[in-house]
Amino acid sequence: MKVEKAVIVAAGLGTRFLPVTKSVPKELLPLGGKPVIHHAVEEAVACGIRSIVIVTSRGKAAIEEYFDVDVGLELALEEKGKTALLEEVRRLSCLADICYVHQQEQLGLGHAVLTAEIAVGQEPFALILPDDLFAQKEMVLKEMLEIFEEKQCSVIASKRVGRDELSRYGVIKPMDASANIYRVVDVVEKPALDEAPSDLAIMGRYVFTPEIFEALRGTSKGVGGEIQLTDALKCLLGKQSVYGYEITGDYYDAGTIPGWIRAMAAFTLKDPVLGDEFEKYLRQLLN
Ligand code: G1P
């Protein structure tokens, strides 16, 4: 089994970004010169995956417009002789083959992933939660896809976090986590501090065998009254081996305002066009 599809979940309400998200999907907030979701699509493409399913919901039409062909804009740029911009806009609309599925009710991450089944079918797929970004960029997913190809089992990204942060994440109980690839024994979503089975937090990159859909169909509401992907993963563990992959580099959570500001600063500093000027400005600010 080879992974040829990626699912990107962009269906959340974005309540942490209100009032901005009343009219702008949080996935379109910029990081460096590009929106968060653009980075996610580029990551999949850099890993050799062109077939992308984006799970959206009400109020997210701007995401579809962002990746769509805009003939009017192209004509206007052509008339004004803005060739470089025109090429950039054209490149964007043929970046990948994107289809959209709509999650009609906000029933949780697990439910959003299950909504993608109709477009994924009985195939393995990569899952990207676009709020989670890594300094190692596409290398994380690339390595996870290699592990999948070798083991033919689902693979979950993880990172060691401080004990006080663990209850924000799904947490993994590893068989033996002395290496950066390990067998997963159990998972628990947002555990109480004294119930976390390790300090390995689940990060938003997964490679799943198609059996995850069956597990999701059998999953009832969990933490927060939502259908949790981690609960389906727990059920999958009873039927198949699942591997964990430990990320060591920096991680950014663009799903909160402070986290997005940090990610924005890190991505802008690394941006080939904006980086130098931004660094100069930061130095001025701090002096
Ligand atoms: C989701 C998952 C959680 C995972 C996290 C990574 O939580 O449910 O297991 O650790 O993403 O960002 P959320 O951030 O949607 O609360």
Boltz pocket constraint, residues with backbone or C-beta under 6 A from the ligand:
constraints:
  - pocket:
      binder: B
      contacts: [[A, 109], [A, 129], [A, 132], [A, 168], [A, 169], [A, 170], [A, 171], [A, 189], [A, 190], [A, 201], [A, 202], [A, 203], [A, 204], [A, 228], [A, 229], [A, 230]]
      max_distance: 6.0
